[in-house]
């Protein structure tokens, strides 16, 4: 099934957001937080979510990547129209079969 980002809302402070997703059979929200990190003498940013987000998509890394990319666009102030499709949700078995298929197509 296709997963969609339904909306991204500001969280309880300036460095947090709630991302609402339509998953197979349910709608869920995940909380994301931006933290400043030091990289040498420079400052960068890290955006992470609660563990439940990464557990939900452990076999669907393409979705985690797309959600992070979309959140980055929202943080930067880019206009975005929802809902937005972020990829197919695979069961562990289907994810393994899809990965095998992609690897075989690269040969």
C-alpha distances in whole Angstrom, upper triangle without the diagonal:
4,6,10,13,15,18,21,24,27,28,31,33,33,31,28,25,22,19,16,12,10,8,6,9,12,13,15,18,19,23,24,27,29,32,35,36,39,39,43,45,41,39,35,32,29,26,25,22,23,22,20,17,18,18,14,13,16,14,12,15,14,12,15,17,16,16,20,20,19,21,24,24,25,27,29,29,27,26,22,21,18,15,14,11,11,8,5,5,8,10,14,14,11,12,16,15,14,17,19,18,18,22,23,22,25,27
4,7,10,12,16,18,21,25,25,29,31,30,29,26,22,20,16,14,11,8,8,8,11,12,13,14,16,18,21,22,25,27,30,33,34,37,37,40,42,39,36,33,30,27,24,23,21,22,22,19,17,17,18,14,13,16,14,11,14,12,10,13,15,13,13,17,17,16,18,21,21,21,24,26,26,24,22,19,17,14,12,10,7,7,6,4,6,9,12,15,17,14,14,17,17,15,17,20,19,18,22,23,22,24,27
4,7,9,12,14,18,21,22,25,27,27,25,22,19,16,12,11,7,6,5,7,11,10,10,11,13,14,17,18,21,23,27,29,31,34,34,38,39,36,33,30,26,24,21,19,17,18,19,16,13,15,15,12,11,14,13,10,12,11,8,11,13,11,10,14,15,13,15,18,18,18,21,23,23,21,20,17,15,12,10,8,6,6,6,6,6,10,13,16,18,15,14,18,19,16,18,22,21,20,23,25,24,26,29
4,6,9,11,15,18,20,23,25,24,23,20,16,14,10,9,6,5,7,10,12,11,9,11,12,13,16,17,20,22,26,28,30,33,33,37,38,35,32,28,25,23,20,19,17,19,20,17,14,16,17,14,13,17,17,13,15,13,9,12,13,10,9,13,14,11,13,16,16,15,18,20,20,18,17,13,12,9,6,5,4,6,8,9,10,14,17,19,21,19,18,22,22,20,21,25,24,23,26,28,27,28,31
4,6,8,11,14,16,20,21,21,19,16,13,11,7,6,4,6,9,12,14,12,10,10,10,11,13,14,17,19,22,25,27,31,31,35,36,32,29,26,22,21,17,17,15,17,18,16,13,15,17,15,14,17,18,15,15,14,10,11,13,10,8,11,12,9,10,13,13,12,15,17,17,15,14,11,10,7,5,5,6,7,10,12,13,16,19,21,24,22,20,24,25,22,23,27,26,25,28,30,29,30,33
4,7,10,14,15,19,21,21,20,17,13,11,8,5,5,7,10,13,14,12,9,10,9,12,14,15,18,20,24,27,29,33,34,37,38,34,31,28,25,23,19,19,17,18,20,18,15,18,20,17,17,20,21,18,19,17,14,15,16,13,11,14,15,12,12,16,15,13,16,19,17,16,14,11,9,6,4,7,9,10,13,15,15,19,21,24,27,24,23,27,28,26,27,30,30,28,31,34,33,33,37
4,6,10,12,16,17,17,17,14,10,8,6,5,7,10,13,17,17,15,11,11,9,11,12,13,16,18,22,24,27,30,31,35,35,32,29,26,22,21,17,17,16,17,20,18,16,19,21,18,18,22,23,20,20,19,15,15,16,14,11,13,14,10,10,14,13,10,13,16,14,14,12,9,9,6,7,9,11,12,16,18,18,22,24,26,29,27,26,29,31,28,29,33,32,31,33,36,35,35,39
4,7,9,13,14,13,13,10,7,6,5,6,9,12,15,19,20,17,13,12,9,10,10,10,13,14,18,21,23,27,28,32,32,28,25,22,19,18,14,14,13,15,18,17,15,17,20,18,18,21,23,20,19,19,15,14,15,13,10,11,12,9,8,11,11,8,10,13,12,12,12,10,10,9,10,11,13,13,17,20,20,23,25,27,30,28,27,30,32,29,29,33,33,31,34,37,35,35,39
4,6,10,11,11,11,9,6,5,7,8,12,15,18,21,22,18,15,13,10,11,10,10,12,14,17,20,23,27,29,32,32,29,25,23,19,18,15,15,14,16,19,18,16,19,22,20,21,24,26,23,22,22,19,17,19,17,13,14,15,12,10,13,13,10,11,14,13,14,13,12,13,12,13,14,17,17,21,23,23,26,28,30,33,31,30,33,35,32,33,37,37,35,37,40,39,39,43
4,7,7,7,8,6,4,6,9,11,15,18,21,25,25,21,18,16,12,12,10,10,10,12,15,18,21,24,26,30,30,26,23,20,17,17,14,15,14,16,19,19,17,20,23,22,22,25,27,25,24,24,21,19,20,19,15,15,16,14,11,13,14,10,10,13,12,14,14,14,16,15,17,18,20,20,23,26,25,29,30,32,35,34,32,35,37,35,35,39,39,37,39,42,41,41,44
4,6,7,7,5,4,6,9,12,15,19,21,25,25,21,18,15,11,10,8,8,9,11,14,17,20,24,26,29,29,26,22,20,17,16,13,13,12,13,17,17,16,19,21,21,22,24,27,25,24,24,21,19,20,20,16,16,18,16,12,15,16,13,12,16,15,18,18,17,19,18,19,20,22,21,24,27,26,29,30,31,35,34,32,35,37,35,35,39,39,37,39,43,42,41,45
4,7,8,7,8,9,13,15,19,22,24,27,27,24,20,17,14,13,10,11,10,12,14,17,21,24,27,30,30,27,23,22,18,18,15,15,14,15,18,19,18,21,23,23,24,27,30,28,27,27,24,22,24,23,20,19,21,19,16,18,19,16,15,18,18,21,21,21,22,21,22,24,26,25,28,30,29,32,33,34,37,37,35,38,40,38,38,42,42,41,42,46,45,45,48
4,6,6,8,11,14,17,21,24,26,30,30,27,23,20,16,15,11,11,9,10,12,14,18,21,24,27,26,24,20,19,16,16,14,15,15,16,20,20,20,22,25,25,26,28,31,29,27,28,25,22,23,23,20,19,20,19,15,16,18,15,13,16,16,20,21,21,23,22,24,24,27,26,29,31,30,33,34,35,39,38,36,39,41,39,39,42,43,41,43,46,45,45,48
4,6,8,12,15,18,21,25,27,31,31,28,24,22,18,16,13,11,9,9,11,13,16,19,22,25,24,21,17,16,14,14,13,14,15,17,21,22,21,23,26,26,26,28,31,29,27,27,25,22,22,22,19,17,19,17,14,14,16,13,10,13,13,17,18,19,21,21,23,23,26,25,28,31,30,33,35,36,39,38,36,39,41,39,38,42,42,40,42,45,44,43,47
4,7,11,13,17,20,23,25,29,30,27,23,20,16,14,11,8,6,5,7,10,13,17,19,22,22,19,15,13,10,11,9,11,12,14,18,19,18,19,22,23,23,25,28,26,24,24,22,19,19,19,16,14,16,16,12,12,14,12,9,12,13,16,18,19,21,21,23,22,24,23,26,29,28,31,32,33,36,36,33,35,38,36,35,39,39,37,38,42,41,40,44
4,7,10,13,16,20,22,25,26,23,20,17,13,11,7,6,4,6,9,12,15,19,21,25,25,22,18,16,12,11,9,10,9,11,15,16,15,17,20,20,20,22,25,23,22,22,20,17,18,18,14,13,15,14,10,12,14,12,10,13,14,17,18,18,20,19,20,20,22,21,24,26,25,28,29,30,34,33,30,33,36,33,33,37,37,35,37,40,40,39,42
4,6,10,13,17,19,22,23,20,16,14,10,8,6,5,7,9,12,15,18,22,24,27,28,24,21,18,15,13,10,10,9,11,15,15,13,16,19,18,18,21,23,21,20,20,17,15,16,16,12,11,14,12,8,11,13,10,9,13,13,15,16,15,16,15,16,17,19,18,21,23,22,25,27,28,32,30,28,31,34,31,31,35,35,33,35,39,38,37,41
4,6,10,13,15,19,20,16,13,10,6,6,5,6,9,12,15,19,21,25,27,30,31,28,24,21,18,16,12,12,9,11,14,13,11,15,17,16,17,19,22,20,19,19,16,14,16,15,11,12,15,12,10,13,14,12,12,16,16,17,17,15,16,14,14,15,17,16,19,21,20,23,25,26,29,28,26,30,32,30,30,34,34,32,35,38,37,37,40
4,6,10,12,16,17,14,10,8,5,5,6,7,11,13,17,20,22,26,27,31,32,29,25,22,18,16,13,12,10,11,14,13,10,13,16,14,14,17,19,17,16,16,13,12,14,12,8,10,12,10,8,12,13,11,12,16,16,16,16,13,14,11,11,12,13,12,15,17,17,20,22,23,27,25,23,27,29,26,27,31,31,29,31,34,34,34,37
4,7,10,13,14,11,7,6,4,7,9,11,15,17,21,24,26,30,31,35,36,32,29,26,22,20,16,15,13,13,16,13,11,15,16,14,14,18,19,17,17,17,13,13,15,14,10,13,15,12,11,15,16,13,15,19,18,18,17,14,13,10,10,11,12,12,15,16,15,19,20,23,26,24,23,26,28,26,27,30,30,29,32,34,34,34,38
4,6,10,11,8,6,5,6,8,11,13,17,19,23,26,28,31,32,36,37,34,31,27,24,21,17,16,13,14,16,13,11,13,15,12,12,16,16,14,15,14,11,11,14,12,9,13,14,12,12,16,17,15,17,20,20,19,18,15,14,11,9,9,10,9,11,13,12,15,17,19,22,21,19,23,24,22,24,27,27,26,29,31,30,31,35
4,7,8,6,5,7,9,11,15,17,20,23,26,30,31,35,36,39,41,37,34,31,27,25,21,20,17,17,18,15,13,16,16,13,13,17,17,14,16,16,12,14,16,14,12,16,17,15,16,19,19,18,21,23,23,22,20,17,15,11,9,10,9,10,11,11,11,14,16,19,21,19,19,23,23,22,23,27,26,26,29,31,30,31,35
4,6,5,6,7,10,12,16,18,21,24,27,30,32,35,36,40,41,38,35,31,28,25,22,20,17,17,17,14,12,14,14,10,11,14,14,12,15,14,11,13,16,14,13,16,18,17,17,21,21,21,23,26,26,24,23,20,18,15,12,12,11,11,10,10,8,11,12,15,18,16,16,19,20,19,21,24,24,23,26,28,28,29,33
4,6,8,10,14,16,19,21,25,28,31,34,35,39,39,43,44,41,38,35,32,29,25,23,20,20,19,16,15,16,15,12,12,15,14,13,16,16,13,16,19,17,16,20,21,20,21,24,25,24,27,29,29,28,27,23,21,18,15,15,13,13,12,10,8,10,11,14,16,14,15,19,19,18,20,23,23,23,26,28,28,29,32
4,7,10,14,16,20,22,26,29,32,36,37,41,41,45,47,44,41,37,34,31,27,25,22,21,21,17,16,19,17,14,15,18,18,17,20,20,17,19,22,20,19,22,24,22,23,27,27,26,29,31,31,30,28,25,23,19,16,17,16,16,15,14,12,14,14,17,19,17,19,22,22,22,24,27,26,27,30,31,31,33,36
4,6,10,13,17,19,23,26,29,33,34,38,39,43,44,41,38,35,31,28,25,22,19,18,18,15,14,17,16,12,14,18,18,17,19,19,16,17,21,19,17,20,22,20,21,24,25,24,26,29,28,27,26,23,21,17,15,16,15,16,16,15,12,15,15,18,21,20,20,23,24,23,25,28,28,28,31,33,33,34,37
4,7,10,14,16,20,23,26,30,32,36,37,40,42,38,35,32,28,26,22,20,17,16,17,14,13,16,16,13,14,18,19,17,19,19,15,16,19,17,15,18,20,18,18,21,22,20,22,25,25,24,23,20,18,14,12,14,14,14,15,15,13,17,17,20,23,22,21,25,26,25,26,29,29,29,32,34,34,35,38
4,7,10,13,17,20,23,27,29,32,34,37,39,36,32,29,25,23,19,17,13,13,14,11,10,13,13,11,13,16,18,16,17,18,14,14,17,16,13,16,19,17,16,20,21,19,20,24,24,23,23,20,19,15,14,15,15,15,16,16,14,17,18,20,23,22,21,25,26,25,26,29,30,29,32,34,34,35,38
4,7,10,13,17,20,23,25,29,31,34,35,32,29,26,22,20,16,14,11,10,13,10,9,13,14,12,13,16,19,17,17,18,14,13,16,15,12,14,17,15,13,17,18,16,17,21,21,21,21,18,18,15,14,15,15,15,17,18,16,19,20,22,25,24,23,26,28,26,27,31,31,30,32,35,35,35,39
4,7,10,13,16,20,22,26,27,31,32,29,26,23,19,16,12,10,7,7,9,8,6,10,12,10,12,15,17,16,16,17,13,11,14,14,11,12,15,14,12,15,17,15,16,19,20,21,21,18,19,16,16,16,16,15,17,18,16,19,20,21,25,24,22,25,28,26,26,30,30,29,31,34,34,34,37
4,7,10,13,17,19,23,25,28,29,26,23,20,16,14,10,9,6,6,10,10,8,11,14,13,14,17,20,18,17,19,16,13,15,16,12,12,15,14,11,14,16,14,14,18,19,20,20,19,20,18,18,18,19,17,20,21,20,22,23,24,28,27,25,28,30,29,29,32,33,32,33,37,36,36,39
4,7,10,14,16,19,21,25,26,23,19,16,13,10,7,6,4,7,10,11,9,11,14,14,15,17,20,18,16,17,15,12,13,14,11,9,13,12,9,11,14,12,11,15,16,18,19,18,19,18,18,18,19,17,19,22,20,23,24,25,28,28,25,28,30,28,28,32,32,31,32,35,35,35,38
4,6,10,13,16,18,22,23,20,16,14,10,8,6,6,6,9,12,14,12,14,17,18,18,19,22,21,19,20,18,15,16,16,13,11,14,14,11,12,15,13,11,14,16,18,20,20,22,21,21,21,22,20,23,25,24,26,27,28,31,31,28,30,33,31,30,34,35,33,34,38,37,36,40
4,7,10,13,15,19,19,16,13,10,6,6,4,7,9,12,15,17,15,16,19,20,20,21,24,22,20,21,19,16,16,17,14,11,13,14,11,10,13,13,10,12,15,17,19,19,22,22,23,22,23,21,24,26,26,28,29,29,33,32,29,32,34,32,31,35,36,33,34,38,37,36,39
4,6,10,13,16,16,14,10,8,6,5,6,8,11,13,16,19,17,18,21,22,22,23,26,24,22,23,22,18,18,20,17,14,16,17,14,13,16,16,13,15,18,20,23,23,26,26,27,25,27,24,27,29,28,30,32,31,35,34,31,33,36,34,33,36,37,35,36,39,39,38,41
4,7,10,13,13,10,7,6,5,6,9,11,15,17,19,22,21,21,24,26,25,25,28,27,24,25,24,21,20,22,20,16,18,19,16,14,18,17,14,15,18,21,24,25,28,28,29,28,29,26,29,32,31,33,34,34,37,37,34,36,38,36,34,38,39,36,37,41,40,38,41
4,6,10,10,9,6,5,6,7,10,12,16,18,20,23,22,21,24,26,25,25,28,27,24,25,25,21,20,22,21,17,19,21,18,16,19,20,17,18,21,23,26,27,30,30,31,29,30,27,30,32,32,33,34,34,37,37,33,35,38,36,33,37,38,35,36,39,39,37,40
4,6,7,6,5,6,8,10,14,16,19,22,23,26,25,24,27,29,28,28,31,30,26,27,28,24,23,25,24,20,21,24,21,19,22,23,19,20,23,25,29,30,33,33,34,33,33,30,33,35,35,36,37,36,40,39,36,37,40,38,36,39,40,37,37,41,41,38,41
4,6,5,6,7,9,11,15,17,21,23,24,28,26,25,28,30,28,28,30,29,26,27,27,24,22,25,24,20,21,24,22,19,22,24,20,20,24,26,29,30,33,34,35,33,33,30,32,35,35,36,37,36,39,39,35,36,39,37,34,37,39,35,35,39,39,36,38
4,5,8,10,13,15,19,21,24,27,28,31,30,28,31,34,32,31,34,33,29,30,31,27,26,28,28,24,25,27,25,23,25,27,24,23,27,29,32,33,37,37,38,36,37,34,36,38,38,39,41,39,42,42,38,39,42,40,37,40,41,38,38,41,41,38,41
4,7,10,14,16,20,22,26,28,30,33,32,30,34,36,34,34,36,35,31,32,33,29,28,30,29,25,26,28,26,23,25,27,23,23,26,28,32,33,37,38,39,37,38,35,37,40,40,41,43,42,45,45,41,42,45,42,40,43,44,41,41,44,44,41,43
4,7,10,13,17,20,23,26,28,31,29,28,31,33,32,31,34,32,29,29,30,26,25,26,26,22,22,24,22,19,22,23,20,19,22,24,28,30,33,34,35,33,34,32,34,37,37,39,41,40,43,42,38,40,42,40,38,41,42,39,38,42,41,39,42
4,7,10,14,16,20,23,25,28,26,25,29,30,29,29,32,30,27,27,27,24,22,24,23,19,20,22,19,17,19,20,17,16,20,22,26,27,30,31,32,31,32,29,32,35,35,36,38,37,41,40,36,38,41,38,36,39,41,37,38,41,41,38,41
4,7,10,13,17,20,22,25,23,22,26,27,25,26,28,26,23,24,23,20,19,20,19,16,16,18,16,13,16,17,14,14,18,19,23,24,27,28,29,27,28,26,28,31,31,33,35,34,37,36,33,35,37,35,33,36,37,34,34,38,37,35,38
4,7,10,13,17,19,21,19,19,22,24,22,23,26,24,21,21,21,17,16,18,16,13,14,16,13,11,14,15,11,12,16,18,21,21,25,25,26,24,25,23,25,28,28,30,32,31,35,34,30,32,35,33,31,34,35,32,33,37,36,34,37
4,6,10,13,15,18,16,15,19,20,19,19,22,21,18,19,18,14,14,16,14,11,12,14,12,10,14,15,12,14,17,19,21,21,24,24,25,23,24,21,23,26,25,27,28,28,31,31,27,29,32,30,28,32,33,30,31,34,34,32,35
4,7,10,13,15,13,13,16,17,16,17,20,18,16,17,15,12,12,13,11,8,10,12,9,9,12,12,10,13,16,17,19,19,21,21,21,20,21,18,20,23,22,24,26,26,29,28,25,28,30,28,27,30,31,29,30,34,33,32,35
4,7,9,11,9,10,13,14,14,15,18,16,14,16,14,10,11,13,11,9,12,13,11,11,15,15,13,16,18,20,22,20,23,21,21,20,20,18,20,22,20,22,23,23,27,26,23,26,28,26,25,29,30,28,29,33,33,32,35
4,6,8,6,8,11,12,12,13,16,15,14,15,13,10,12,14,11,9,13,14,11,13,16,15,15,18,20,21,22,20,22,20,20,19,19,17,19,20,18,20,21,21,25,25,22,25,27,26,25,29,30,28,29,33,33,32,35
4,5,6,7,9,10,12,13,16,16,15,17,15,12,15,16,13,13,17,17,14,17,20,19,18,21,23,24,25,23,24,22,22,21,21,19,20,21,19,21,21,21,25,25,22,25,28,27,26,29,31,29,31,34,34,34,37
4,5,5,6,9,10,10,14,14,14,17,15,12,15,17,15,14,18,19,17,19,22,22,21,24,26,27,28,26,27,24,24,23,22,19,20,21,18,19,19,18,22,23,20,22,25,25,24,27,29,28,29,32,33,32,35
4,6,5,6,9,10,13,13,14,16,14,12,15,17,14,15,19,19,17,20,22,22,22,25,26,27,27,25,26,23,22,21,20,18,18,19,16,17,16,16,20,21,19,21,24,23,23,26,28,27,29,32,32,32,35
4,5,5,6,9,12,11,11,13,10,8,12,13,10,11,15,15,14,16,19,18,19,22,23,24,24,22,22,20,19,18,17,14,15,16,13,15,15,16,19,19,17,20,23,21,21,25,26,25,26,29,30,30,33
4,5,5,6,9,9,9,12,10,7,11,13,11,12,15,16,15,17,20,20,20,23,25,25,26,24,24,22,21,19,18,15,15,16,13,14,14,14,18,18,15,17,21,19,19,22,24,23,24,27,28,27,30
4,5,5,9,10,10,14,12,10,14,16,14,15,18,19,19,21,24,23,24,27,28,28,29,26,27,24,23,21,20,17,17,16,13,13,13,12,16,17,14,16,20,19,19,22,24,23,24,27,28,28,31
4,6,8,8,10,12,10,10,13,14,13,15,18,18,18,20,23,22,23,26,27,27,27,24,24,21,20,19,17,14,14,13,10,11,10,11,15,15,13,16,18,18,18,21,23,22,24,27,27,28,31
4,5,5,6,9,7,7,10,12,11,12,15,16,16,19,21,21,22,25,26,25,26,23,23,20,19,17,15,12,11,11,8,9,10,10,13,13,11,14,16,15,15,18,20,19,20,23,24,24,27
4,6,6,10,10,9,11,14,14,14,17,19,19,20,23,24,24,27,29,28,29,26,27,24,22,20,18,15,14,13,11,10,10,9,12,13,10,12,15,14,14,17,19,18,19,22,23,23,26
4,6,9,9,10,12,14,15,16,18,19,20,22,24,25,26,28,30,29,30,27,27,24,22,20,17,14,12,11,8,7,7,6,9,9,6,8,11,11,10,13,15,15,16,19,20,20,23
4,5,6,7,9,10,11,13,15,16,17,19,21,22,23,25,27,25,26,23,23,21,19,17,14,10,9,8,6,6,8,9,11,10,7,10,12,11,11,14,15,14,16,19,19,20,23
4,5,5,6,9,10,11,12,14,15,17,19,20,21,23,25,24,25,22,23,21,20,17,14,11,10,11,10,10,12,12,14,13,10,12,15,12,11,15,16,14,16,19,19,19,22
4,6,5,6,9,10,11,12,14,15,17,19,20,21,23,21,22,20,20,19,17,14,12,8,7,9,9,10,13,14,16,14,11,13,15,12,11,15,15,13,15,18,18,18,21
4,5,5,6,9,10,10,12,14,15,17,18,20,21,20,20,17,18,16,14,12,9,6,6,8,8,10,13,14,17,15,12,15,17,14,14,18,18,16,19,22,21,21,25
4,6,5,6,9,10,11,12,14,15,16,18,20,19,20,18,19,17,16,14,12,9,10,11,11,13,15,15,18,17,14,17,19,17,16,20,21,19,20,24,23,23,26
4,6,5,6,9,10,11,13,14,15,17,19,18,19,17,18,17,17,14,12,9,10,13,13,15,17,18,20,19,15,18,20,17,16,20,20,18,19,23,22,21,25
4,5,5,6,9,10,11,12,14,15,17,15,16,14,15,14,13,10,9,6,8,11,12,15,18,19,21,19,17,19,21,18,17,21,21,19,21,24,23,22,26
4,5,5,6,9,10,11,12,14,15,14,15,13,14,12,12,10,10,7,10,13,13,16,18,20,22,21,18,21,23,20,20,24,24,22,24,27,26,26,29
4,5,5,6,9,10,10,12,14,14,16,14,16,15,15,13,13,10,13,16,16,18,21,21,24,23,20,23,25,22,21,25,25,23,25,28,27,26,30
4,5,5,6,9,10,11,13,12,13,12,14,14,15,12,12,10,13,16,17,20,23,23,26,24,21,24,25,22,22,25,25,22,24,28,26,25,29
4,5,5,6,9,10,11,9,11,9,11,11,11,9,10,9,13,16,17,20,23,24,27,25,22,26,27,24,24,27,27,24,27,30,28,28,31
4,5,5,6,9,10,10,11,10,12,12,13,12,13,12,15,18,19,22,24,25,28,27,24,27,29,26,26,29,29,27,29,32,31,30,34
4,5,5,6,9,9,11,11,14,15,16,14,16,14,17,21,21,24,27,28,30,29,26,29,30,27,27,30,30,27,29,32,31,30,34
4,5,5,6,5,8,8,12,13,14,13,15,14,17,21,22,25,28,29,32,30,27,30,31,28,28,31,31,28,30,33,32,31,34
4,5,5,5,7,7,10,11,13,13,15,15,19,22,23,26,29,30,33,31,29,32,33,30,30,34,33,31,33,36,34,34,37
4,5,8,10,11,14,15,17,16,19,17,21,24,25,28,30,31,35,33,30,33,35,32,31,35,35,32,34,37,36,35,39
4,6,9,11,15,16,19,17,20,19,22,26,27,30,33,34,36,35,32,35,36,33,32,36,36,33,35,38,36,35,39
4,6,9,12,15,17,16,19,19,23,27,28,31,34,35,38,36,33,36,38,34,34,38,37,35,37,40,38,37,41
4,6,10,13,15,14,17,17,21,24,26,29,32,34,36,34,32,35,36,32,32,36,35,32,34,37,35,34,38
4,7,10,13,12,16,17,20,24,26,29,32,34,36,34,32,35,36,33,33,37,35,33,36,38,36,36,39
4,6,9,9,12,13,17,20,22,26,29,31,33,31,29,32,33,30,30,34,33,30,33,36,33,33,37
4,6,7,11,13,17,19,21,25,28,31,33,30,29,32,32,29,30,34,32,30,34,36,34,34,38
3,5,9,11,14,17,18,22,25,28,30,27,26,30,30,27,29,32,31,29,32,35,33,33,37
4,7,10,12,15,16,20,23,25,27,25,24,28,28,25,27,30,29,27,31,33,31,32,35
4,6,9,12,14,18,21,23,25,23,21,25,25,22,24,27,26,24,27,29,28,28,32
4,6,9,11,14,18,20,22,19,18,22,22,19,20,23,22,21,24,26,24,25,29
4,7,9,12,16,18,20,17,15,19,20,16,17,21,20,18,21,24,22,23,27
4,7,9,13,15,17,14,12,16,16,13,14,18,17,15,18,21,19,20,24
4,6,10,12,14,10,10,13,13,11,13,16,15,14,18,20,19,20,23
4,7,10,11,9,8,12,13,11,13,16,16,16,19,21,21,22,25
4,6,8,5,5,9,10,9,11,13,14,14,17,18,19,20,23
4,5,5,6,9,10,10,12,14,15,16,18,20,21,23,25
4,6,5,6,9,10,11,12,14,15,17,18,20,21,23
4,5,5,6,9,10,11,12,14,16,17,19,20,22
4,5,5,6,9,10,10,12,14,15,16,19,20
4,5,5,6,9,10,11,12,14,15,17,19
4,5,5,6,9,10,11,12,14,16,17
4,5,5,6,9,10,11,12,15,16
4,5,5,6,9,10,11,13,15
4,5,5,6,9,10,11,13
4,5,5,6,9,10,11
4,6,5,6,9,10
4,5,5,6,9
4,5,5,7
4,5,5
4,6
4
